[in-house]
Amino acid sequence: MPELVLPTTRVRHSFLEAMDEFVAEGAEFSQTAAWIDAHAPGWHDPTAFAAFVEAVRADAEEDSPRPEWHVPCTTLWWVDGEDYLGRIAIRHRLTDFLLDVGGHIGYDVRPTRRREGHATAMLQQALPWARDLGIDPALVTCDEDNLGSVRVIEAAGGVLEDVRGIKRRYWVPTS
């Protein structure tokens, strides 16, 4: 049964397969695409992958080094045993950009495992994590034409505030 876990090396092989799927799909403008751009060549080395996992986990810490425009972010991986299915990121606070476009929570599901209910389950299980970080409600955004994400967010109780450009902005209760 799938579960949210902190990033772990035990899913490395499946994670690498998932990243290949995102590359084949042409993924861009997401955290996963940024990971691929910055780290993919080293992931085949288990030691480098372990360092990547630790860096992703450390990003949740307030005092971890990060670009000035980034905020602390708890990243959780959606896994089933040793199978990596997706990831969800909970940004601890909003910058002007995140308030306008990115939101508190972002997620993606590996391409070959979409339309199986993973995003819905992942978001619902992440809401208590957000609440424990003091986030209530959480801002979750999606592209206006992403009907799958619209359904996921609305199933979690998301209430549409507005549409800004191509982004639909929802407030989702975490308690």
C-alpha positions in Angstrom: 0.0 0.0 0.0 1.5 3.4 -1.0 2.6 5.7 1.8 4.3 9.1 2.2 7.9 8.8 3.4 10.8 11.1 3.8 13.2 10.7 0.8 15.1 7.4 1.1 17.8 5.6 -0.8 15.9 2.3 -0.7 13.8 3.4 -3.8 16.9 4.5 -5.9 16.4 2.1 -8.8 12.7 2.9 -9.1 13.4 6.7 -8.6 15.9 6.6 -11.5 13.3 4.9 -13.8 10.7 7.5 -12.8 13.2 10.3 -13.6 13.8 8.7 -17.0 10.0 8.8 -17.6 9.9 12.5 -16.7 12.7 13.2 -19.1 11.0 11.3 -21.9 7.9 13.3 -21.2 9.7 16.6 -21.5 9.1 17.6 -17.9 9.9 21.2 -17.2 9.0 23.9 -14.7 8.7 21.6 -11.7 10.8 20.6 -8.7 11.3 17.2 -10.4 12.6 18.9 -13.6 15.0 21.0 -11.4 16.3 17.9 -9.7 16.9 16.3 -13.0 18.7 19.3 -14.4 21.0 19.7 -11.3 21.6 16.1 -10.2 20.7 13.4 -12.7 24.3 12.5 -13.9 25.4 11.7 -10.4 22.4 9.6 -9.3 23.8 6.4 -10.8 26.5 6.5 -8.1 24.8 5.3 -4.9 27.0 7.6 -2.8 25.9 10.6 -4.8 22.3 9.6 -4.7 22.5 9.3 -0.9 24.0 12.8 -0.7 21.1 14.0 -2.9 18.6 12.3 -0.6 20.1 14.0 2.5 20.1 17.4 0.8 16.4 17.1 -0.1 15.7 16.1 3.5 17.8 18.9 4.9 15.9 21.5 2.8 13.1 21.3 5.5 15.5 22.8 8.0 15.2 26.6 8.5 19.0 27.1 8.6 19.9 24.9 5.6 21.6 26.8 2.8 19.3 27.7 -0.1 18.9 30.4 -2.7 17.5 33.5 -1.2 14.2 33.2 -3.1 13.6 29.6 -1.7 11.8 28.8 1.6 12.2 25.7 3.8 10.4 22.8 2.1 9.5 19.4 3.4 9.6 16.9 0.5 7.9 13.5 0.9 8.0 10.7 -1.5 5.0 8.5 -2.4 6.3 5.0 -2.4 4.9 1.5 -2.5 7.6 -0.8 -1.0 10.6 -0.1 -3.1 8.6 1.6 -5.9 8.8 5.4 -6.2 5.5 6.7 -7.4 5.8 10.5 -6.9 6.6 13.3 -4.7 4.9 16.1 -2.8 6.6 19.3 -1.5 5.2 21.4 1.4 6.7 24.9 1.4 6.7 26.2 4.9 5.8 29.7 4.0 4.8 31.8 1.0 6.9 34.3 -0.9 5.1 36.8 -3.2 5.8 34.4 -6.1 4.5 31.4 -4.2 1.4 33.3 -3.1 0.7 34.2 -6.7 1.8 31.1 -8.6 3.3 28.2 -6.6 1.4 27.8 -3.4 2.3 25.8 -0.3 2.1 22.4 -1.9 3.3 21.0 -5.2 3.2 17.4 -6.4 3.8 15.2 -9.3 3.2 11.5 -10.1 5.5 9.5 -12.3 4.0 9.3 -15.8 3.4 5.6 -15.9 1.5 5.6 -12.7 -0.9 8.5 -13.3 -4.7 8.2 -13.3 -4.5 5.6 -10.5 -5.6 7.9 -7.7 -2.0 8.5 -6.4 -2.2 12.4 -6.5 -5.5 12.4 -4.6 -4.2 10.1 -1.9 -0.8 11.8 -1.7 -2.4 15.3 -1.2 -4.8 14.1 1.4 -2.1 12.3 3.3 0.2 15.4 3.1 -2.4 17.8 4.6 -1.7 16.7 8.3 2.0 17.3 7.6 1.2 20.8 6.5 -1.0 21.4 9.5 1.8 20.2 11.8 4.0 22.9 10.1 1.4 25.5 11.1 -0.1 25.8 7.6 -3.9 26.1 7.6 -5.3 26.5 5.1 -2.8 25.5 2.4 -2.6 27.3 -0.9 -2.5 24.7 -3.8 -2.3 25.9 -7.4 -2.5 24.2 -10.8 -2.6 25.2 -14.4 -6.1 26.2 -15.5 -6.2 23.4 -18.1 -5.0 20.6 -15.7 -8.4 19.0 -15.1 -6.8 16.1 -13.2 -5.2 18.4 -10.6 -8.5 20.4 -10.4 -10.2 17.2 -9.4 -7.4 16.3 -6.9 -7.5 19.7 -5.2 -11.3 19.9 -5.1 -11.5 16.3 -3.7 -9.2 17.5 -0.8 -11.7 20.3 0.0 -10.0 23.0 -2.0 -12.0 26.2 -2.5 -11.1 28.2 -5.6 -10.1 31.8 -4.7 -9.3 33.0 -8.2 -7.4 32.4 -11.5 -4.3 34.4 -12.1 -3.0 34.1 -15.6 -3.0 30.3 -16.3 -3.0 29.4 -12.5 -6.0 28.3 -10.5 -5.5 29.1 -6.8 -7.2 27.0 -4.2 -7.2 27.1 -0.4 -7.3 23.7 1.1 -8.1 23.1 4.8 -5.5 21.1 6.6 -7.4 20.5 9.8 
